């Protein structure tokens, strides 16, 4: 995918996330610098943090790294699954 187009689509999708949704789900966006989206889940009992690398947005799903919620250190990486349907959007169905 064209990098400029991918960045534009990523930025549009991330910027369109309603603040009400983030508040309702107790999500905090730590970083949204293309191609990385770093999100903390702060709800009691469901705390966590993930870093999603969204190269080739929205042609391929993101690669995901689970992070330590306090330090941000990498804990576990999850490889991309290119078998996903081509126009899958990691945030579009929220």
Helices and strands as residue ranges (DSSP letters): H 3-15, H 19-24, E 27-31, E 36-41, E 48-53, E 63-67, E 74-78
